[in-house]
Amino acid sequence: MATRPWVNFKRLSVRVPWWIVMAIVIPVAAFRLARFVVHHRRAIPGVTAVLLLLYAYLRFGWLPLVLVALAVAGAVGLWAWRAMPSCRRFLLLPVLGRWRGFWVYRRQWAESLSLSGLHKTFDGMVLLPRLVGVRCREATDEVTVRMLRGQNPELFHKAAVNLAYSFGTRQCRVFSTRREVAPVRLGRLAGALRLVDRVRYRDRPRLVTLVFFRRDPLTEKVEPFEVPPVPDFTALVVGLREDAERYALRLLATHVLVAGATRAGKGSVIWSLIRALAGGVASGLVRLWVVDPKGGMELAMGQPMFARYEYDDFTAMADLFDQAVSVMRKRQAALRGLVRVHTPTLDEPLIVIVIDEIAALTAYLQDGELRSRIAQSLGLLLSQGAGLGVLVVAATQDPRKETVGLRDLFPTRIALRLNEPNHADLVLGDGARDRGALADQIPVPLAGVGFVRLEGHPEPARLRFSYVEDALIREMAALYPAPVVGPFPARVTVPTSTGGSVVPRQRPARSTSLKDGPLLPSGLLDALGPRQLTDGDQP
């Protein structure tokens, strides 16, 4: 039997000078080292500290280590005693983030994401979304994740419950946009800092943020906030968010719809908003026109703060809306071609129309002609009045279209506890419930808890509005009454929570001069742009 000849192939070898090899190997090694350092930059300080402590122990023994530990503990204790907020922000929370990032998340990252169905298989390899970083806040852990190619945030929304229980929490929220916003830069270095912010806060579509809740700060009643002397209509603090941060409602150039079942806390939203505006009410910068179709059962205690108050005469309510339309028309004629957003002043204040139950006017009112008249006036106000300083804040129990036909004309909508699962989508928009707005699952005792969509974020935020007690409402009405025009009314006393009484402050008829300018924060004035100068104003 003939055998096949063997062919001996030798590898082609080419002699290369050593300096060419070094010219290739050194840059590659430097690049890999730099990439390793960047990927593990958060661990470098800890590793460096451990190496230094090990060197000190081997060189000097254990006594210096004990002395250093006592000195560090004393310094941290003194810092926490003198300035606990800064200590928590710059030391305690970052250390907690490093610890939880390693022990809670990285240690079981592969197992949790694989069992939650967020892995992919490509070319025989199992790929997982990469854990970018962990940041601890007062009540939450913010885990930044880089998605795989071919994934989108909806996959994480669907797996949110599984991820929450996998990492030992009961709730996980998914955010597809950045949690932080670029700060406002002022001063000489503002231009350079803005360039840095353009890179630092740039949009990164492949990153999502998983927010795990270590505790729920919304289970406790939120105390009312202090009344600002001059309200900032772009940021009225009215509640507390689920991450223990204050929630600031933007009221300028928008209308607000509050939807919630019976005893869901709609009064908390209204009174929190009125309290945030109280400083402007007392100065005349804000005029509250209040409509209470329930016969005055909800809002009568704050009547001294209201420039207009109707509670039992539906014809008078229709007249109020007609007069608001008339004010809107006058402002249109005055501001046409000058500005697009009205700037509140003492002569042209911000008019906020508060309606406790809008469905009683647009759906349940028996007089069809009066109901149609109110609906037409409200339609005009909602479609044209936002930029002219005639705003509508309305509450309802039933957000369905057949009940509140003007629902889509409210740019800002708040969903408290609702009766049906689909009501969350009716209030906040399609897909809101899938993104975490479980308004139908809010427990009954948690009145004032709801969901709202923040500006720039498609995912709804969970929050709780402050609870303003009846005694505090009476005090607030006495301390911040609406200014009167003409002779002073009779002096009356209002009972307080301490059992005494407060004499409401009487204000004379306000001057029609605009020389003092609008009583607005400087930041808000800059956002609105230059205002029109009147006779007597200095350019």
Stockholm file with secondary structure:
# STOCKHOLM 1.0

chainA/1-539         MATRPWVNFKRLSVRVPWWIVMAIVIPVAAFRLARFVVHHRRAIPGVTAVLLLLYAYLRFGWLPLVLVALAVAGAVGLWAWRAMPSCRRFLLLPVLGRWRGFWVYRRQWAESLSLSGLHKTFDGMVLLPRLVGVRCREATDEVTVRMLRGQNPELFHKAAVNLAYSFGTRQCRVFSTRREVAPVRLGRLAGALRLVDRVRYRDRPRLVTLVFFRRDPLTEKVEPFEVPPVPDFTALVVGLREDAERYALRLLATHVLVAGATRAGKGSVIWSLIRALAGGVASGLVRLWVVDPKGGMELAMGQPMFARYEYDDFTAMADLFDQAVSVMRKRQAALRGLVRVHTPTLDEPLIVIVIDEIAALTAYLQDGELRSRIAQSLGLLLSQGAGLGVLVVAATQDPRKETVGLRDLFPTRIALRLNEPNHADLVLGDGARDRGALADQIPVPLAGVGFVRLEGHPEPARLRFSYVEDALIREMAALYPAPVVGPFPARVTVPTSTGGSVVPRQRPARSTSLKDGPLLPSGLLDALGPRQLTDGDQP
#=GR chainA/1-539 SS CCCCCCCCCCCCCCCCCHHHHHHHHHHHHHHHHHHHHHHTGGGHHHHHHHHHHHHHHHHHCSHHHHHHHHHHHHHHHHHHHHCHHHHIIIIIHHHHHHHHIIIIIGGGHHHHHHHTTCCEEETTEEECCEEEEEEECSSEEEEEEECCTTCCHHHHHHTHHHHHHHTTCSCEEEESSCSSCCCCCCSTTHHHHHHHHHHHTCCCTTEEEEEEESSCGGGSCCCCCCCCSSCCTTCEEEEEETTSCEEEECCTTCCEEEECCTTSSHHHHHHHHHHHHHHHHHHTSEEEEEECTTTSTTTGGGGGGCSEEESSCHHHHHHHHHHHHHHHHHHHHHHTTTCSSCCCCSSSCEEEEEESCTHHHHTSCSCHHHHHHHHHHHHHHHHHSGGGTEEEEEEESCCCTTTCTTGGGCSEEEECSCSSTTHHHHHHCTTTTTTTCCGGGSCTTCTTEEEEECTTCSSEEEEEECCCCHHHHHHHHHHSCCCCSSSCCCCCCEECTTSCEECCCCCCCCCCCCTTCCCCCHHHHHHHCCCCCCTTCCC
#=GC SS_cons         CCCCCCCCCCCCCCCCCHHHHHHHHHHHHHHHHHHHHHHTGGGHHHHHHHHHHHHHHHHHCSHHHHHHHHHHHHHHHHHHHHCHHHHIIIIIHHHHHHHHIIIIIGGGHHHHHHHTTCCEEETTEEECCEEEEEEECSSEEEEEEECCTTCCHHHHHHTHHHHHHHTTCSCEEEESSCSSCCCCCCSTTHHHHHHHHHHHTCCCTTEEEEEEESSCGGGSCCCCCCCCSSCCTTCEEEEEETTSCEEEECCTTCCEEEECCTTSSHHHHHHHHHHHHHHHHHHTSEEEEEECTTTSTTTGGGGGGCSEEESSCHHHHHHHHHHHHHHHHHHHHHHTTTCSSCCCCSSSCEEEEEESCTHHHHTSCSCHHHHHHHHHHHHHHHHHSGGGTEEEEEEESCCCTTTCTTGGGCSEEEECSCSSTTHHHHHHCTTTTTTTCCGGGSCTTCTTEEEEECTTCSSEEEEEECCCCHHHHHHHHHHSCCCCSSSCCCCCCEECTTSCEECCCCCCCCCCCCTTCCCCCHHHHHHHCCCCCCTTCCC
//
